Every structure is written in structure tokens, then in C-alpha cells.
Amino acid sequence: MPGMGASSRIFEKIDLPKDQFEFHYLEWLIPYSNETLSNYTTRIQEEIKHENPVLIGVSFGGIIVQELAKKISTKKTIIISSVRSHTEFPKRMKWAQKLLLYKFFPTRWVNQIETILKKHGNEKAKRRIDLYSNYMSIRDSSYLDWAFKNILNWKEPHPNPNVIHIHGDKDEVFPIQYIKNAIVIKGGTHAMILMRYRWFNKHLPTIISNKNYE
């Protein structure tokens, strides 16, 4: 399951042995008005056709697969650049939740901000926007409003010890100092599923196949 608004193309460089693994990609759906996270994940669940799968989710997709794992039996649940509990949110996200700031985030401006940055930003900003644009599949403001609200309001007080967490020590969205008991990738950012794909290609087969991974 990709991150918020992203398509499954974020996994395009993940190449695992085909004699051992078969990929099935989940995509975001447009949420119904005031749809609960539980109901939304039930609709995502309908796209899972195999029994006892390994679920892998990135960022908000990591929250989604953890909710899915409450509904179906899984061989393993793996989250990347995500959190296992709302207690791992950085302080700014906790304040945003308390102050209901997600209600005021101008998600309908996302496309306009992107256009401005591409026109007037520096080369580094333009490259990041091009990368972002290539992998984003949903820009619908109702989806973005719903996603921000449900990320900030996700309540999971106790991290599930059975969830395998892979996290970068340079993650800008979920800083490493708030993360507990993760497999840490040095230099990994929030976009490391794209930038550090060689690490995942090397280590994911062992993480998936073995009960314990050090």
C-alpha cells in the first residue's frame, strides 16, 4: 500500500526473487463523505484476493495495512516510513490534532502550490516536485482532507510488537527520535522506498522469510 495520495508506482524499483514472491498492489480509493477509517479499510480489503498475505505499507499506507491486519489473517505486516502508534507522532502533529488544524489545511491549493514552485523555485525544489508529480495518483481535495484528518486522528496507543517497522534516521515526516523498535536505515528519508530501493531489494526477502531480523 503506497503512501498518502501516491500510486503503487512507488514500488516499481522493488525487485524481489520471482520464484519466492508475487506482488499485488493496492491503490487508494476516493473516500465517501465522513467515511470512517475502519469502513475505508474494509473496502480496501475487498481488493485482497489471497489468504494469509504479507502486507507492506508506506507512510499512511503503513497505518492502512495495520488496520487491515485487524480484519484479516496475515503472514506478516511490514510498515515503512510510518508509525506503529499515535504516540510516535512528532509534537507538531499532536498539536495539529488537538487544535483541529487539519480542518484549515488548504488541500485544494496543492496543485497551485506545485505550479508556483515549478515556475519560481530553485532546481532542487523543481526536481522534488517532478518526482512528487510522477508518483502522485490522487490530488482530489476531498481525499486529501479525509487523509489528513484520519492520519492525525488515528488512535493506536500501544505499538503492535508483531508489526515489523523499517524507518530512516533522516525521516522528515516522522522523525526517528519518536520511533521505537524499528529497523533503522542510515540516511533514509521519508522517500527512501524510492531512494534506497537497493537496500530493500537486498534485505526484504530475509525480513519477509525469517521470523526474526537483526
Secondary structure, 3 states (H helix, E strand, C coil): CCCCCECHHHHCCCCCCCCCCCCCCCCCCCCCCCCCHHHHHHHHHCCCCCCCCEEEEECHHHHHHHHHCCCCCCCEEEEECCCCCHHHCCHHHHHHHHCCHHHHCCHHHHHHHHHHHHHHCCHHHHHHHHHHHHHECCCCHHHHHHHHHHHHCCCCCCCCCCEEEEEECCCCCCCHHHCCCCEEECCCCCCHHHHCHHHHHHHHHHHHHCCCCC
